[in-house]
Amino acid sequence: MSDKHYLLEQAYQTNNLSKDEIINLLGNLTISDREVLYGYALKTKQFYYGDKVYLRGLIEFSNICRQDCLYCGIRASNVKVERYRLTPGEILGCCDKGYELGYRTFVLQSGEDLWYTEEVLIALLQEIKKRYPEVAITLSIGERSAETYQNLFDSGADRFLMRHETASKELYETLHPTMRFEDRRACLSTLKEIGYQVGAGFMVGLPGQTLADLAEDLRYLKELRPDMIGIGPFIPHSETPLGTEKGGTLEDTLVMVALARLLVPESLIPATTALGTLHSQGRELALKAGANVVMPIITPTSVRKKYALYENKICGDDKAEDCRYCIERRIHSAGFEVDLGRGDPSLYSDKIF
Ligand code: 5AD
């Protein structure tokens, strides 16, 4: 057995790898190493979740953003974006449609848009929960105060997605001129303390990102133990300062998805839209490398293309029902089953830790 195969077997058995071991693994991975890794990640996922893949209906409700992240197509400085905001009534309409299509988790995502005040969001959460008491609501709206997070939780928000983006302080600060590394981490800890199911995660292939940075991303996740982990390739957007940089690759992203599965085995890991954009089979490959969630878009077709964090995003002309059934076909073709339940974290997790 090669050194790398041995290390991967250890990681499979212990769900642990040191930073140095990860760095060592990531250097010159062969195709055969990758296959061994994906196999262990798949077995780990199957132990916790079987062949089930959970669906979350994604509503991208505003592309207005006060932040100016260098990589992001809807950054405040990009004057070429046509901005939109869905009204609470329109968002509720998306939930109705999503419910009809069978979704029992709604992910409400937007730029950091303070038009949606705490009061507006509370009223919206309460109305969604009144109509559909059994659904889980996930917020992905960026940084707010601890008090606001608490009040939103008390009004019915169950989960919160906030990628840490990169665990390197230096890289984080270069990429986020309007934000602070420590604030991001504090938000994630606060959300966890309040009781949200929390999703962290990062991009792969950012300009200047080293193997040591990626190893640090995985170690941070191992420490934080988030319920959800979103990992996607960086895809350059021409109207941003990083428009001419190289993006992340399919293979590198799949490797990080698989390692995240080994290190945080009970987590919920989406096969991201960014992976589907990079490669026609990107999401299916991610499901075979340890991912177990897909987030089909239910944003109204009329505004979809305006929510372009990166270019050539898939499904821009589709309707909610197109995405619902396209995803189902893809999940089946990859050999997995759709689970339309809320998809809470594995019941095994408490037994293991
Ligand atoms: N390429 C890939 N992912 C991106 N995101 C933002 N911009 C890009 C891009 N150009 C990701 C960030 C953010 C999530 C919603 O989308 O990680 O947290």
Residues whose N, C-alpha, C, O or C-beta is under 5 A from the ligand:
A	BS01	5AD	Y71 C72 G73 R163 M203 P233 F234 I235 P236 H237 A274 L309 Y310
